[in-house]
Amino acid sequence: MIDLALEEELDELDPLRHLRQDADGSDAEGAGTIVPAQPPSVRNQTIELAFPASPDVGTGTVAIKLAVDASPGCGGIAWPAGEVLAGYIARKGGLHGKNVLELGSGTGLVGLVAGKLGARVCITDQAPLLGIMKHNVSLNDLDAAVYVMELNWGEPIPADLPRPDLILAADCVYFEPAFPLLVKTLADLVQDTSTEVLFCYKKRRKADKRFFTLLKKEFTWEEVSDDPQREVYSREAISLLRLFRKC
């Protein structure tokens, strides 16, 4: 039986602990430490990322300034699956006028790229991360295109949230007690095939399989096959999936 209060206390002390070891305390898949060496703290830093873009983006690249800060938790830094998903939508383009929703946005990276591509974007996460997300929206002059909303998985969907044409989720599979909550939120948001879902994750622990056991009750999925970078990120155990709601 999981003691959620204890889990939250341990997460506050070490936000990355779930990414270092499997549930039994051993290194995942026997591969040793799976989080790259990190500085003791990442606080109030700004990084710049650039993604090659589709021809309909005049500059040829989508450039993002990103404030990163681990103080509010592991969501406050950039993670590999987020960069993969951001790169994919930049290469695809074609988001002008679409309503886009990002789940578990953290820094807001993926949603910010969608905003640069012309979408109307809502980036969402838990309350401690809203500040860094708002800062990153302003840092990229996207206040007119991207807005920030608190969205806790498993809770009712806010009535004022526009129906999304596209849902983006990256690096959301890491905390096992949240698995059923994330699946519920996805199921509540996606009622039919009119909403596209792109889901990118990095395999870290054996427990990840439990998430997909829950997910298959509501969705089917397939790997995105039209990404020229697929072979590269697959070597890093990163998968980019397109989800389909079951009838």
C-alpha positions as CSV (number, residue, x, y, z in Angstrom):
1,M,0.0,0.0,0.0
2,I,1.5,3.3,-1.1
3,D,1.8,6.0,1.5
4,L,1.0,9.1,-0.7
5,A,2.0,11.6,2.1
6,L,5.4,9.9,2.4
7,E,5.8,9.7,-1.3
8,E,5.1,13.5,-1.6
9,E,7.6,14.2,1.2
10,L,10.3,12.2,-0.5
11,D,9.5,13.8,-3.9
12,E,10.0,17.2,-2.4
13,L,13.4,16.2,-1.0
14,D,14.5,14.5,-4.3
15,P,12.3,15.3,-7.3
16,L,14.3,12.9,-9.5
17,R,14.3,9.8,-7.3
18,H,11.7,8.0,-9.5
19,L,13.9,8.4,-12.5
20,R,17.0,6.9,-10.8
21,Q,15.8,3.6,-9.5
22,D,13.0,1.1,-10.1
23,A,10.4,0.6,-7.4
24,D,12.4,-2.2,-5.7
25,G,15.4,0.2,-5.3
26,S,17.5,-1.4,-8.0
27,D,18.6,0.4,-11.1
28,A,16.1,0.1,-14.0
29,E,16.7,-2.8,-16.4
30,G,20.2,-3.2,-14.8
31,A,21.4,-0.3,-16.8
32,G,22.8,1.7,-13.9
33,T,21.9,5.2,-13.1
34,I,19.5,6.4,-15.8
35,V,19.4,10.1,-15.1
36,P,22.4,11.8,-16.5
37,A,24.8,13.5,-14.1
38,Q,23.1,16.7,-13.0
39,P,24.5,19.7,-11.2
40,P,23.5,19.9,-7.5
41,S,20.8,22.3,-8.5
42,V,19.4,23.9,-11.6
43,R,18.0,27.3,-10.5
44,N,17.0,30.4,-12.4
45,Q,18.9,29.5,-15.6
46,T,17.9,30.4,-19.1
47,I,18.7,28.2,-22.1
48,E,18.0,28.6,-25.8
49,L,16.8,25.8,-28.0
50,A,16.3,25.8,-31.8
51,F,14.3,23.3,-33.8
52,P,14.4,22.9,-37.6
53,A,11.0,23.8,-38.9
54,S,8.7,23.1,-41.9
55,P,8.9,25.4,-44.9
56,D,5.8,27.4,-43.8
57,V,7.9,28.8,-41.0
58,G,9.7,31.8,-42.5
59,T,12.9,31.6,-40.5
60,G,13.5,27.9,-41.1
61,T,13.8,27.3,-37.3
62,V,11.7,27.7,-34.2
63,A,13.8,29.3,-31.5
64,I,12.8,29.1,-27.9
65,K,14.2,30.8,-24.8
66,L,13.5,28.6,-21.8
67,A,13.9,29.5,-18.1
68,V,14.6,26.3,-16.2
69,D,14.5,25.9,-12.4
70,A,14.3,22.7,-10.5
71,S,13.0,24.4,-7.3
72,P,9.3,23.6,-8.0
73,G,10.2,20.0,-8.9
74,C,11.5,17.9,-11.8
75,G,9.0,19.5,-14.2
76,G,11.0,22.8,-14.1
77,I,13.8,21.5,-16.3
78,A,13.9,20.4,-19.9
79,W,13.6,16.6,-20.5
80,P,14.6,14.6,-23.6
81,A,11.1,13.5,-24.7
82,G,9.9,17.1,-24.6
83,E,12.6,18.1,-27.0
84,V,11.8,15.1,-29.3
85,L,8.1,16.1,-29.4
86,A,8.9,19.8,-29.9
87,G,11.2,18.9,-32.8
88,Y,8.5,16.7,-34.4
89,I,5.8,19.3,-34.4
90,A,8.3,22.0,-35.6
91,R,9.2,19.8,-38.6
92,K,5.5,19.1,-39.4
93,G,4.2,22.6,-39.0
94,G,0.6,23.2,-40.0
95,L,-0.8,24.3,-36.6
96,H,-2.2,27.7,-37.7
97,G,-5.6,28.3,-36.1
98,K,-5.7,25.0,-34.2
99,N,-6.5,24.6,-30.5
100,V,-3.6,22.8,-28.8
101,L,-3.5,21.5,-25.2
102,E,-0.3,20.4,-23.6
103,L,-0.5,18.1,-20.5
104,G,2.2,18.1,-17.9
105,S,3.9,21.0,-19.5
106,G,6.6,21.7,-16.9
107,T,8.5,24.5,-18.5
108,G,6.0,24.7,-21.3
109,L,8.6,23.9,-24.0
110,V,6.3,21.9,-26.4
111,G,3.4,24.2,-26.1
112,L,5.6,27.2,-26.7
113,V,6.8,25.6,-30.0
114,A,3.2,25.0,-30.9
115,G,2.5,28.7,-30.2
116,K,5.4,29.8,-32.5
117,L,3.7,27.6,-35.2
118,G,0.5,29.6,-35.1
119,A,-1.6,27.5,-32.7
120,R,-3.8,28.8,-29.9
121,V,-2.3,26.9,-27.0
122,C,-3.1,26.1,-23.4
123,I,-0.2,24.8,-21.4
124,T,-1.1,23.0,-18.2
125,D,0.5,21.6,-15.1
126,Q,0.2,21.6,-11.3
127,A,0.2,24.9,-9.3
128,P,3.9,25.0,-8.4
129,L,4.9,25.1,-12.0
130,L,2.5,27.8,-13.2
131,G,5.0,30.6,-12.4
132,I,7.8,29.3,-14.6
133,M,5.4,28.5,-17.4
134,K,4.0,32.1,-17.4
135,H,7.6,33.4,-17.3
136,N,8.5,31.4,-20.4
137,V,5.4,32.5,-22.3
138,S,6.4,36.1,-21.7
139,L,10.1,35.4,-22.4
140,N,9.1,34.2,-25.9
141,D,6.6,37.0,-26.6
142,L,3.7,34.5,-26.8
143,D,1.2,36.1,-24.4
144,A,-1.3,36.5,-27.2
145,A,-1.1,32.9,-28.4
146,V,-0.3,30.8,-25.3
147,Y,-2.0,30.8,-21.9
148,V,-1.4,28.9,-18.7
149,M,-3.9,26.9,-16.7
150,E,-3.7,24.6,-13.7
151,L,-4.8,21.1,-14.5
152,N,-4.5,18.3,-12.0
153,W,-4.8,14.9,-13.7
154,G,-7.9,12.9,-12.5
155,E,-9.9,16.0,-11.6
156,P,-12.8,17.3,-13.7
157,I,-11.8,19.1,-16.9
158,P,-12.3,22.9,-16.5
159,A,-15.5,24.1,-18.2
160,D,-13.6,27.0,-19.8
161,L,-11.0,24.8,-21.5
162,P,-11.6,24.9,-25.3
163,R,-12.0,21.6,-27.0
164,P,-8.5,20.7,-28.3
165,D,-7.7,19.7,-31.9
166,L,-4.4,18.4,-30.7
167,I,-3.2,17.2,-27.3
168,L,0.6,17.1,-26.6
169,A,2.1,15.1,-23.8
170,A,5.8,14.5,-23.2
171,D,7.7,12.9,-20.3
172,C,4.5,12.3,-18.3
173,V,5.2,8.7,-17.4
174,Y,7.4,8.7,-14.3
175,F,5.3,8.7,-11.1
176,E,3.3,5.4,-10.8
177,P,0.5,6.7,-8.5
178,A,-0.4,9.3,-11.2
179,F,-0.8,6.6,-14.0
180,P,-4.6,6.1,-13.6
181,L,-5.1,9.8,-13.2
182,L,-3.3,10.7,-16.4
183,V,-5.3,8.0,-18.3
184,K,-8.6,9.4,-16.8
185,T,-7.7,12.9,-18.0
186,L,-6.8,11.7,-21.5
187,A,-10.1,9.8,-21.7
188,D,-12.1,12.8,-20.5
189,L,-10.5,15.0,-23.0
190,V,-10.7,12.8,-26.1
191,Q,-14.2,11.8,-27.0
192,D,-13.7,10.8,-30.6
193,T,-11.2,10.8,-33.5
194,S,-11.4,14.5,-34.1
195,T,-8.8,15.1,-31.4
196,E,-5.3,14.1,-32.3
197,V,-3.0,13.0,-29.4
198,L,0.8,12.9,-29.6
199,F,2.4,11.2,-26.7
200,C,6.2,11.0,-26.2
201,Y,7.9,9.2,-23.4
202,K,11.3,7.8,-22.4
203,K,11.3,4.3,-21.0
204,R,13.0,4.3,-17.6
205,R,11.5,1.7,-15.4
206,K,9.7,-1.7,-15.6
207,A,6.8,0.0,-14.0
208,D,6.2,2.0,-17.1
209,K,4.5,-1.1,-18.5
210,R,1.7,-0.7,-15.9
211,F,0.8,2.7,-17.4
212,F,0.3,1.2,-20.8
213,T,-1.8,-1.6,-19.3
214,L,-4.1,1.1,-18.0
215,L,-4.0,3.1,-21.2
216,K,-5.0,0.2,-23.4
217,K,-8.4,0.1,-21.7
218,E,-9.2,3.5,-23.3
219,F,-6.8,3.9,-26.2
220,T,-5.0,2.1,-28.9
221,W,-1.7,3.6,-30.3
222,E,0.9,3.4,-33.0
223,E,4.4,4.7,-33.3
224,V,4.8,7.9,-35.3
225,S,6.5,6.7,-38.5
226,D,7.1,9.9,-40.4
227,D,9.7,11.4,-38.2
228,P,13.2,11.4,-39.8
229,Q,14.8,11.5,-36.3
230,R,13.0,8.4,-35.1
231,E,16.0,6.1,-35.4
232,V,18.1,8.6,-33.5
233,Y,15.9,9.0,-30.4
234,S,14.8,5.3,-30.4
235,R,18.4,4.5,-29.4
236,E,17.8,6.6,-26.3
237,A,14.6,4.5,-25.4
238,I,12.3,7.4,-26.5
239,S,9.1,6.6,-28.3
240,L,6.7,9.0,-30.0
241,L,3.2,7.6,-30.2
242,R,-0.1,8.7,-31.7
243,L,-3.1,7.7,-29.5
244,F,-6.5,6.7,-30.7
245,R,-9.6,6.7,-28.5
246,K,-11.4,3.3,-28.4
247,C,-15.0,3.4,-29.5
